[in-house]
Amino acid sequence: MKTKRLFSAILASCLTLALILPASAAGTAPSLDDAVQAVTALGILNGDGSGNLNLSARVTRAEFVTMTVKAMPGGDGVGQAAVAPYPDVPRSHWASGYVEAAVGRRLISGFSDGTFRPDQEIKLAEAASMLLSLLGYGPDDFSGAFPTGQLAMCQNLKLTRGVTALQAASPLTRQDAVYLFYNLLSAKTKEGAPYIQQLGHSLDASGKPDVVALVNGQMEGPVVVQGYGWQSSLGFTPNKVYRNGSAASLTNIQDYDVVYWNAAMSTVWAYAKKATGPIQALAPSSAEPTSVTVAGRTYAIESSAAAYALSDLGQYHLGSTVTLLLGRSGGVAAVADVSASAGERVGVVTAIEKTAYPDGSGGSYTAQTVTLLATDGQTYQYQTRGGYKVGSVVRAIVAGSGGEVTLRGLGNASLSGKVNREGTKLDKYAFAQGAEILDVSEDRGAVIYPARLAGLSLNSGKVKYYALNPQGEIETLILNDVTGDAYHYGIITRFEEEGQGMSRYCTYQYDVDGVSYTLSGATRFLATAGPIRIQGDPASPEKLYALTAAQAGQVSGNQFVTGNQRYTLSDSVVVYEYRDGRYYLSSLARAEGGGTVTAWYDKAESEGGRVRVIVVK
């Protein structure tokens, strides 16, 4: 009898251990930020009324069933159930439609007593079984008693990376659910294709869900702001608002901003980019334009409203002076009169040229045109009679009625001193709230914030212009190549050189933000390998400069740490993964995930330098 009891106890212990995932089963946890963005962008997981995802809260069966159905193709269109699916899930229950859909797909079932128990916490084994069903696996695909085979399959498919629940009977938190569904996206179905393809999306080059594409695919808009009526288009009160890439609030959004939104993420993005000038060309025709040329630049038309306004059926034609309202991709979202850009703007003249303009009657005329890089980071072109040269600081005044443009040259204003550690003062002058700061490098500029200049010493040669508000604070500041933020950065992927002297022929291949370029000719730059700074247009650069490598280390927050050295990362740091002899554009999350990580910077941090490129091997 004792022997039988001992054997039964050992057997029970073995069965219990068999239902526990090893601690290594979760694997390296993916970036939680990436996981949250992907899962919320698809509408699988939503926050509460305040936008809080409550990731530490436990998940009920009704909640997980709802998430699972929403993770299916067309799952976001489920409505109320036709009849009560279970006695404890009446038709009026908020999840009745999702429970009905899940049971109909045999993703889950009720209990032997005929109930569903919607408020009971979901267990890891139940959740694993449901996700495996989405991947096309059924009972015949698992060996052993439930749920041993299911958990083993989940481990093999890496569905549990980042999940803290390890036992079959462990309840799941909402964070566990985020990781499960994020891992589901890249997991292969029984047929061998990534599950994300069933949702109409794809993985990036590193094999991860393409978060940017996911957010873009679920984004709605654009809508042009005029008054307060635009908010009714949303259908929700956003918990997060961004304007021109920076955190903001609804009160910061202004008339003629172009707005996009994602209801599932409860987020709004607003853009204030504009281009003002005469319409110089419409392609392929004015009957069906897909692009428009204004102020010397050609813009793709991204909305039907803009296409109509610029067509021969609309109100604007060749020669009309307009303001293009640009969307997040830089295309034309809407068109307005030139008065939409009314007001004053200060900038640097980056080009002066003779330009032909349509006269609106089938002919053309030629006028001298200046290109102004303004402190809002946008480029504008204005007709002028002369008196300016490249590098001049100019104020453009656009009248609110009629849109007449007046240009006035401004003398270089001398200012030198040190920016304090907090980035709130330059010498004795405080930075005004909302101060516009433009750092100009050649014909490019970067809009920066006062904190970016913290601790830097600026001499008069680095300050092209500044202006104070009535309170004596700096409201406008134009710098001369202080930070290097305006340049392009990338990596040389191949270099070949043939011949010598006059017969020398060099071929460069390099990547800039995921775009590959090839440059061939007699020119041999100092940089022939590794990360680079590009001077000029990436397609036809004037020079390629090699960046400086730090020793191998690791990413920690916004810094790269190697030994006792710390280097601050650029806000737009470019990450490449080197794999199988090739460089792939990746993300900062990949650099945080391990491997041999090397950082490359442009100059000392005391001079405004930052880590520009990270390579992960």
N, C-alpha and C positions, 0 to 999 in steps of 0.2 A: 504493500500500500504506500509506504514511504517513497519507494522507488518510482511508482507511478506519479505521485504528487510532485516529486522532484523533476521528473521528465516533463510533466505538464507545465511546471513553472518555467523550465528552460525553454520549452517550445513557445510559451506565451511571450517570454522575453525576446526570443529571436524574431517572432512575428512583429512585435512592437518596434524592434530595431529596424526591421525591413521597411517599415513605413516612415522612417525618418531619413530625409535627404542629408547626405554628408555635408559638412560645413563648407566644403569646396564646391558644392553643387551650384550655388548662386553665381560663382565665377566673379570676374571683375565687374563691379556695378557700372552700368552706363551712367553718363551725366544725367543727374536728376533734372536739371534745367531743360536739357534736350528732350528727355522723356516727357516731362510735363507739357512742353510746348507742342510736341507731336500729338499727344493723346488729347489735349484740350482743343487743338486746332481741328481735329477730326470730330469733335463733339462727343467723344467717348466718355469723358469725365468733365463735369461742370462744377463750378464753385457755388457757394451760397450767395445770398443777396448782396453780400459785401465783397464778393470775389474771392473769399477764402476757400481754399481747396480742402482744408481740414485733413491733411495727409496722415495725421496720427490716429484719426478716428477709425473704428472698426467698420467693415463693410457687411451689409445684410445680404441675404439671398436675393431679395427684390432688387437691391441696388446693383449687385453684380450681374444679374440677369439682364438688367437694363443696359449696363455697359457692354455686355457681350453682344446683344442684339444691335446696339449702335455701331459696334465694330464690324458688322456684316454689311455687304453691299446693299444699299437701300434701307439700312436699318434705322436711319433717322426719320423715315416717313411713317413709322408705326403710330397708330392712333389708339383710341380706347378700344378695349375688347368688345366683341359683339355680345358675348354672354360672360357670366362669371366663370373664369377658368377653374377656380377652386372655391370651396365654401369660405375659406379665410382670405380669398382674393376676389372680392365682389367686383362687378363691372365698374363701379365708381372708384375703385382703388387706383391710385396714381400710376401704378406699374402694371395694371391689368393687361394692357395691350402687349407689353414686352414679355410678360409671363406667358401669355397665349402664344406669342410668336416663338418663344424659346421652346416651349413644350411641343409645339407643332413641328419644329425642326429636330426634335429629340435631343436637344442640347441638355435638358434637365428634366426631371420628373418630380412628382410629389412623394409624399411618404405613404406607407402602407395603410395609415388610418384615413387616407383621402384628403389630407391637408397639404398645403404647400409650405407653411410657416415662413411667410415673406420677411418677417422681422428677425428671424434667427440669423446669427452670424454665419457667413459663408466660410467653409473650410478649404484649406489648400487642395485637398483631393478633389472636392467638387469643382473648384475653379479650374484645376488642371484638366479635368475630364471635359469641361465645356470648351476650353480653348483648343484641345486636341480635336474635338468634333469640328470646330471651324476649319482646322487644317485638313480635314478629310479622313481622319483616322476613326476606326470603329472598334468594337469589342474584339474582333478577330485579329487585330493588329497588336494586341498586348498578350504577354505571357504571364502566367501566375494569377493569383487572386487579386481582385480590386482592392486597393489602388496601386499595388506594387508596380505593375507594368506601366501604368499611366505616369507615375512619378519618374520612373526610369526614362521613359520617352521624353518627358519634359526636360529632364536633365540633359539628355542627348541633343535636344533641339535648342538648348540654352534659354528656355523660357523663364527660368527662375533666377537669372542674373540680377542681383540687387535685391532680391526678395528676402525678407528677414524671417518669414514663416518657413520652418524647415520640416515640421512634422505633418503627416497627412491630416491630422485633426486640428492643426493650428489655425486659428482665425486669421483672416487677412486684414491688414490696414489699407487705407486708401492709397498710401504710398506703395505698398506691395502690388496693388491693382495697377497703378501707373506703370510699374516696371513690367508686370506680366503682359499688359497690352502693348507696351513699347517693344518688348522682345518679340511679341507675336508678329509685329509688322515685318521684321526681317527674317523670321523663321520660315523654313520651306514647307510647303504643303506636301501632302502625300504624293502629288504628281511632280514635285521637285521645283516649283516656282516660288519665289518669295510671296508671302501672303499679301503684302502691301500692293501687289499688282492687281489683286482682285478689287481693290478700292480705287483703282485708277491712278496710282502713284508709283514711285520707284525708289530704289536705293541709290545713294550717292556712290562715288568711286571707291570709298572705303568700306562699302557694304552696309552702311547704316541708313536708316530712314532719312531722306532728304527733308530736313525740317523746314528749310526756307521754301521749298516747293510745296510742302504740305500747307504751310500758312498761306502762301499765295493762292493755292488752289481753293481754299475755303474762304478767301477774302471777298467781301462785297464792296461795291462802289464802282466808280467814284461819284461823289456828290459835291457840288460847288457850294460853299457856304455863302449865304446871303440872308442876313437877319438870323432869326432863331428857328425858322421853319425846318431847316435841314435835320434837326434832331429827331423829328418825327419819322424820318426815313430809317432810323436805327431800329426802333422797336424795343430798345432796352436802354438802361442807364449804364454807361461804361464804367468799369472799375479801374481801367488803365487808359491813359491818354498819352500819345506821343506826338510831338510837333517837330518836324524836320529832324527826326531821329533822337530827340531828347525828351525826357519825361516832362509832362506838362499837365494841365487841367483843361476842362472844357472852356473856362474863361479865357484861356490863352489863344483859343482858336479865333481867327479873324475872318472878316469878309474876304471872299475870293480865295480862301484856302481850299485845297482839294482834299476830300476826306474819304477814307476807306475804313472798313470795320470787319471784325470777326465776332459774331454774336456768341459763339461757343467759348471764345477766349475772353469775352466781355471787354474787348480792346478796340480803341479807335486810333487810327494813324492819320495825321493831318500834314499836308505839305504846302509850303508857301512859295514854291519855285515858279518863276515867271520869266518870260522872254518877250521883250517889247521891240517893235520895229515894223517897217513895211513888209508886206507879203511879197517875196521875190520869186517864188516858184511853188507850183502845186503839181505833185506827181502821183500817179502817171498822167492824170488829167484833172481838170477842174470838175468834170462830171462825176468822177469817183475818186477823190483824192485819198491817198493812204499816207502821204507825207507832205509837209509844208516847210518851206525855207523862209526863215525870218531872221533878220540881223546876221546874215551870213552863215547861219547854222540850219541844218535840216533836221526836223523832228518827225518821228513817227506819230501818226494819229491813232490814239488808243481807244476812242469812244465814238459811238455812232452820232452822238450829239455834236461833237467837234467836227466830224466828217461832213455832216449836213451844213453846219454853219460856214464851212470853208468851200463848199461845193457851189456850182453855178445856181443852185436852188436857194442858197443861204444868203446872208447879208454881207459877207466879206468876200472880196475878190482880189485879184492881183493888183498890187499898188496900195491896198488898204493898210493903214497903220493900225495894228492890233496889239493886244496883250495875250500871249498864249499862257494858259494856266496849265502847268506841267504836273503830271502825276508822279507816283513813286518810282516808276521806271524811267522817267525823263521824257515820256511821250506826252502828246497833247491830250489832256483830259477835257478841256473846254476852251472856248475863245471868248474874249471880252474886248470892249473898247479900250483904247490906250489909257483912258482915265482910270482903269482898274489898277494901274501902277502909279497913280498920282502920288505926288509927294517929292521928297528930296532923297537922293542917294549919293554917297561919296564912294569913289573908287579910283583905280589906277588904270590908265590907258595902256592896253596891251598890244594894240595894233591900229594902224592908220592906213587906209587904202581907198582907192577909187572904186566905187561900186555902182553897177548898173541896176536901176530900179524900174519896174513896169510903171507906166503912167496911168494905167487903168483904161486906156483907150486903144490898146493894141501896140503902142509904141513904148519907148523907154527913155530914161534920162540918166545921167551920171552925176554922182555927188560924192564928195569926200565923206568917209564914214569912220568914226572912231569906235573901237571896241573897248567897253568899260568893264573891268572886273570890280564889282561893287563889294562893299563890306558885308552884304548878306550872302556872299559866296556865289552869286549869279552873274552871268555875263549879259551885257546889254550893248546894243549898237545904236548909235545916233548919228544923224547927218549933221555935218558942221561945215563952216566955211574955212576952218583952219586955225592955226595958232597953237596947236598942241603937238606934243611929241610922245613917243613911247616912254612910259615911266612917269608921265605927268599925273599928278593927283587932281581930279576933276570932280566938281559937284554937278549932278544933273538934276534939274528941276522940271517935273512933269506937271503941267496944269491940270486941275481936276475937271475943268470943262474945256472940251476941245482937244486936250491932250498935247498942247504945244510943249516942245522940249527946249529948255535953255541950258547951255553948258557954261560953266564958269571954272576957270583954272584956279587952283589953290596952291599957295606956296608951301614948300616943305616946312613943317613945324618941328623945331629942334626940341628933343626931350631925351634925357638920359637918367639913369638911376637903376636901382635894384628893386625887383618885385619881392615883397615880403614872403615869408614861408607859407602864409595862409592863402596867397594869391589874391589878396583883396586890395593891395595898394602898389602903385609904381611911384617910387620916390615919395613925394609928399601928397600925391593925388590918389584918392580912392577910386576904384572902378565903380561906375554907376550900375545899378541893377539893369540887366539886359544890355550891357555894353556890347557893341559890335566890334570884334577884333578880327582883322584879316591879315594873315601871314602870306606874303606874296613871294613866290619862287618862280622867276622867269615870267611866263604868261599864265601860270596857274596860281591858285590861291586856296588856302584852307581857312575855314572859319573856326576859330578856337575860342576857348573860354578862359577867363582870367586865371583859374586854377592851373591851367596848362603852363603858365609862365612862372609859377611859384619858384622862388629862389634864383631866378635868372637875372643877370646883369645886362642891361640894355644900354649901348652907347648911342650917340646921335646918328651913327651910320645905320643902325638897325631900326630906327624909327623914321618912317617916311612922312607920317602925318598923325596928328592927334587933335581931338576937339573936346572941350569941356562943356558940361551942361550948366545951367544957371547956379547949381549948387557947388560948382567947382570940381565936379567929378568927371573922370574920363568916360565919355559916352561913345567915342569913336577912336579907334587906334589901327593904323596900318603899319605893319612891320615888314622889314626887308629880310626874308629868308632866315628867320630865327629858329624855328622848330624843325623844319624839314618835313612837316606833315603834308605839304602840298605835292610832294614827289610821288611817283609810282615806285613800288618795290616788288621784286620778284626773284626768280632763280634761273640761272643758266642750266639748261638740261643737256646741251651738247655743244661742243666747240671743235671745229676741224680747221686745220691750216695747211695749205699746199703752196709750194713754191717759196721764193724769197725775193726780196727787193721789189722791183717794179712788177714782177710777175706773181707776187704774193696774192693769195685768194683765201679769204676767211669766211667761214659759215658759222653763225650763231643760231642756236635755238634756245629760247627762253620763255618762261611762263610768267604772266602777270595776272594775278587774281583769277586763275583758271583758264585764261586765254593764252594760247600758244602762238608765238611769233617766230619767224625765220628771217634772218638778215644776212645777206651775202654781199661780198665786195672786197675791196683792197684794205679797208679800214680794220685795224686790229686795236681793240680797246685794251686798257690795262687789265680789266677783269676778263677772265676766260673760264671761270668755273665758280659755282656756288652762288649764294644770295647776292643780289645787286640792288643798287639805286639807279633808276633810269632818268636821265636828263633829256627832256623833250618828249615828243610823241612816242609811245611804246612801239608803234609800227615803224617808225623811222627815227630812232633816237640819235641825239647828238653825241652822247657819251654814256657808257656804262661804268658805274663805280662799284668796286667790291665793298661789301660790308665787312665789319670786323666780328670775328667769332669769339664768343665767350666759351669757357670750358663746359663740358657736358654737365647738366644739372637737372632741375625739375621746376615745373611751374607751380607757384603758390600764390593764389589770388591773382592780383594784377602785376606780379613780379616773377622774374626768373631767378632762381637761387642756385648758385654753384659755390660750394665751399662757404667762405665768409662774405662773398660778393652777392649783391642784390642789384638787379637791373629792372627798371620799370618797363612794362610792356606798352607798346603803342595801342591806342584804342582800336586801330585797324590792323593789328598785327596779322601777318599772313602765315598760315601753318601748312606745311607740306609733309606728307608721309612718303618716305622712300621705301618702296616695296618692289621686289622682283626686277630691280634695275631701273625703275621708273619713279618719277615724282608725281604724287597725286595731291591735288588741293584738298585740304582736310579742315578740321576745326580745332579750336582751343581745347575742346573736350577730349580730343584724341591725344593732345600733348599732355593732358592731365592724367591720362589712362595708363601711362607707363611706357617702357621702351627706352632707348637711348635718345635723349632730347638735347639738342644744341640750339642755342639762341645766337642771333646775329644782330648787331646794332650799328647805327650810322655814325654816331659821335658820342662823346662823353655826355652823361646826363646833366652835368653842370653847364653844358652848352646847349641844352635843349634836346639832346639825343634820346632815343628810345629803342627798345628791341623792335625791329621791323619784321624779321622773318624767324620762324622756328621750324626746325627740321626734326622729324621723328623717324627713327629707324627701329 
